[in-house]
Amino acid sequence: MPRVDDIEIVEDRTASSRCDEGFLHVRRYRALNRRVDGTRSDVYRIDVLDRPSLDAVAICLWARTPRGVEVLLRRQLRPAVLFRRGKVRALPEAEPLLYEEIVAGLVEPGEHGMEALRRRAAEEAWEEAGVQVDPARIVALGAPFYMLPGIVSEKIHLLEVEVPRGAMTGAFDAPQEGDGSPLEEGATLLWRGLDDAIAACEGGEIEDAKSELAFRRLRDRLR
């Protein structure tokens, strides 16, 4: 498949769209705090961002190799990051087209319980990385967490599983089927040493918080 080299906006529907339609729903409230002494605070505004599901899985796929533990990452399009370009930012920053992170995906409607999370993680590993794993071997990598609890309602369930390293080296094409969205186009996969991946997070080459948390938790667990 030809490589993607940019994203072109063909229409900006911001002004004509409701905040409760589309893939993301913005809930806009006016609220106040009730206090134990019976008093109330002033009224203030709250914006909450919901996705179609309140939960997501992120799975750290790792392997033991002669060089040590390696982790599998996926480089993929992330428009919210890309569209920072041209705007005023606190510091100069790189503008990569493909953003590097571990495999992740939304929990589907009707999927409840730990077994369902394991199955969802296994599905995402297959769809996004072409790695087939037994859901029973997938384990939680610490407690779930929120990325932006002041704004975003989504909770991420972090999981891990050891997989065969395979013969691929460097960056190689990810499965192109994915979920059928053009956002899946041009994604690549690569293996990194675990310590190298953590160093890349510290140095700003990898800027995904859930991935860094997964790497650090995995390193602590394997020690």
C-alpha positions as CSV (number, residue, x, y, z in Angstrom):
1,M,0.0,0.0,0.0
2,P,1.3,3.5,-0.8
3,R,2.6,5.5,2.2
4,V,0.6,8.3,3.6
5,D,2.5,11.6,3.7
6,D,-0.1,14.0,5.0
7,I,-3.8,14.5,6.1
8,E,-5.9,17.0,4.1
9,I,-8.9,18.5,5.8
10,V,-11.7,18.7,3.2
11,E,-14.4,20.2,5.5
12,D,-14.4,21.7,9.0
13,R,-17.8,20.9,10.5
14,T,-17.1,22.4,13.9
15,A,-19.6,25.3,13.7
16,S,-22.4,23.2,12.2
17,S,-22.2,20.1,14.5
18,R,-23.8,19.4,17.8
19,C,-21.5,18.6,20.7
20,D,-23.3,15.3,21.3
21,E,-23.0,13.8,17.8
22,G,-20.0,12.1,16.1
23,F,-17.4,9.8,17.5
24,L,-16.7,12.1,20.5
25,H,-19.4,13.6,22.6
26,V,-18.8,16.7,24.6
27,R,-21.1,17.0,27.6
28,R,-21.5,20.6,28.8
29,Y,-22.9,21.1,32.3
30,R,-23.4,23.9,34.8
31,A,-22.8,22.5,38.2
32,L,-22.2,23.5,41.9
33,N,-20.7,21.8,44.9
34,R,-22.8,20.6,47.8
35,R,-21.0,20.9,51.1
36,V,-21.4,18.9,54.2
37,D,-22.5,22.0,56.2
38,G,-25.4,22.6,53.8
39,T,-23.9,25.4,51.8
40,R,-23.3,25.4,48.1
41,S,-20.5,26.8,45.9
42,D,-21.0,29.2,43.0
43,V,-22.2,27.6,39.8
44,Y,-19.4,26.7,37.4
45,R,-19.0,25.0,34.0
46,I,-17.9,21.4,33.4
47,D,-17.0,19.9,30.0
48,V,-16.7,16.1,29.9
49,L,-15.5,14.2,26.8
50,D,-17.0,10.8,26.2
51,R,-16.1,8.2,23.6
52,P,-18.6,5.4,22.4
53,S,-17.3,3.2,25.2
54,L,-16.2,4.3,28.7
55,D,-13.4,1.7,28.7
56,A,-10.4,0.8,26.5
57,V,-7.7,-1.8,26.5
58,A,-4.0,-1.3,25.8
59,I,-1.8,-4.4,25.5
60,C,2.0,-4.5,25.8
61,L,3.2,-7.3,23.5
62,W,6.7,-8.3,24.5
63,A,9.3,-11.1,23.7
64,R,12.5,-12.5,25.2
65,T,15.4,-12.3,22.7
66,P,19.2,-12.8,22.8
67,R,19.4,-9.0,23.2
68,G,17.0,-8.9,26.1
69,V,13.3,-8.1,26.4
70,E,11.8,-6.3,23.4
71,V,8.4,-4.6,23.1
72,L,6.2,-4.2,20.0
73,L,5.0,-0.8,19.0
74,R,2.8,0.5,16.2
75,R,3.4,3.7,14.3
76,Q,0.1,5.2,13.1
77,L,-1.8,8.3,12.1
78,R,-2.9,10.5,15.1
79,P,-4.7,13.6,13.7
80,A,-5.1,15.3,17.1
81,V,-1.3,15.4,17.4
82,L,-0.6,16.3,13.8
83,F,-3.0,19.2,13.8
84,R,-1.0,21.0,16.5
85,R,1.2,22.2,13.7
86,G,0.9,25.8,12.9
87,K,-0.5,26.6,16.3
88,V,1.1,28.5,19.2
89,R,2.8,25.9,21.5
90,A,4.8,26.2,24.7
91,L,8.0,24.8,23.2
92,P,9.2,23.9,19.7
93,E,8.3,20.3,18.9
94,A,8.6,17.7,16.2
95,E,5.7,17.1,13.9
96,P,5.7,13.4,13.1
97,L,3.0,12.0,10.8
98,L,3.1,8.6,12.5
99,Y,2.8,8.4,16.3
100,E,4.4,5.5,18.1
101,E,2.4,3.6,20.8
102,I,1.4,0.1,22.0
103,V,-1.6,-1.7,20.6
104,A,-4.9,-0.4,22.0
105,G,-8.6,-0.3,21.2
106,L,-12.1,0.5,22.6
107,V,-14.0,-2.1,24.6
108,E,-17.1,-3.1,22.5
109,P,-20.7,-2.8,23.8
110,G,-21.7,-5.9,25.8
111,E,-18.1,-6.7,26.8
112,H,-17.9,-6.9,30.6
113,G,-15.5,-8.5,33.0
114,M,-11.9,-9.5,32.9
115,E,-12.4,-12.3,30.4
116,A,-14.0,-9.9,28.0
117,L,-11.1,-7.5,28.4
118,R,-8.6,-10.3,27.6
119,R,-10.6,-11.3,24.5
120,R,-10.8,-7.7,23.3
121,A,-7.0,-7.3,23.8
122,A,-6.4,-10.5,21.8
123,E,-8.6,-9.2,19.0
124,E,-6.7,-5.9,18.9
125,A,-3.3,-7.7,18.9
126,W,-4.5,-9.6,15.8
127,E,-6.1,-6.7,14.0
128,E,-3.4,-4.1,14.7
129,A,-0.3,-6.2,14.9
130,G,-1.0,-9.5,13.2
131,V,0.0,-11.3,16.5
132,Q,-2.2,-14.2,17.6
133,V,-2.3,-14.9,21.3
134,D,-4.4,-17.0,23.6
135,P,-6.6,-14.6,25.7
136,A,-6.1,-16.8,28.7
137,R,-2.4,-15.9,28.7
138,I,-3.1,-12.2,28.8
139,V,-2.8,-10.6,32.3
140,A,-3.4,-7.2,33.8
141,L,-0.4,-5.0,34.0
142,G,-1.4,-3.1,37.2
143,A,-4.6,-1.2,37.8
144,P,-6.5,0.6,35.1
145,F,-6.1,4.4,35.0
146,Y,-7.5,7.6,33.5
147,M,-5.4,9.7,31.1
148,L,-7.2,13.1,31.7
149,P,-9.6,12.6,34.6
150,G,-10.5,16.3,34.7
151,I,-11.9,16.1,31.1
152,V,-12.0,12.6,29.6
153,S,-14.2,9.8,31.1
154,E,-12.4,6.9,29.4
155,K,-10.5,4.4,31.6
156,I,-7.7,2.4,30.1
157,H,-7.1,-1.2,31.2
158,L,-3.4,-2.0,30.8
159,L,-2.6,-5.7,29.9
160,E,0.5,-7.6,28.8
161,V,1.4,-10.9,27.2
162,E,4.7,-12.6,26.1
163,V,4.7,-13.5,22.4
164,P,7.2,-15.0,19.9
165,R,9.7,-12.4,18.6
166,G,9.3,-13.4,14.9
167,A,11.8,-12.7,12.1
168,M,10.8,-9.1,11.4
169,T,13.4,-6.4,12.1
170,G,13.3,-2.6,11.8
171,A,9.9,-1.1,10.8
172,F,7.6,-3.3,8.8
173,D,4.0,-2.9,7.6
174,A,1.1,-3.5,10.0
175,P,-1.9,-5.5,8.9
176,Q,-3.8,-3.2,6.5
177,E,-7.3,-4.4,7.2
178,G,-7.7,-3.0,10.7
179,D,-11.2,-1.6,11.3
180,G,-11.5,-0.4,7.7
181,S,-10.9,3.2,8.5
182,P,-8.4,5.3,6.4
183,L,-6.8,6.1,9.8
184,E,-5.4,2.6,9.7
185,E,-3.5,3.3,6.4
186,G,0.3,3.3,6.4
187,A,0.8,2.0,9.9
188,T,4.0,0.2,10.6
189,L,5.3,-2.0,13.4
190,L,8.7,-2.2,15.0
191,W,10.4,-4.0,17.9
192,R,12.3,-2.0,20.5
193,G,14.4,-3.1,23.4
194,L,12.5,-2.5,26.6
195,D,15.2,-0.2,28.1
196,D,15.5,1.6,24.7
197,A,11.7,2.2,24.6
198,I,11.8,3.7,28.1
199,A,14.8,5.9,27.1
200,A,12.8,7.0,23.9
201,C,9.9,8.0,26.2
202,E,12.2,10.0,28.4
203,G,13.9,11.7,25.4
204,G,10.6,12.6,23.7
205,E,10.9,10.2,20.8
206,I,7.9,8.3,22.1
207,E,5.3,10.7,23.5
208,D,2.5,8.3,24.5
209,A,1.9,8.1,28.3
210,K,0.1,4.8,28.4
211,S,3.0,3.2,26.5
212,E,5.6,4.6,28.9
213,L,3.5,3.4,31.9
214,A,3.3,-0.1,30.3
215,F,7.1,-0.2,29.7
216,R,7.9,0.8,33.3
217,R,5.4,-1.5,34.9
218,L,6.6,-4.4,32.7
219,R,10.3,-3.7,33.6
220,D,9.4,-3.7,37.3
221,R,7.4,-6.9,36.9
222,L,10.1,-8.8,35.1
223,R,12.7,-7.7,37.7
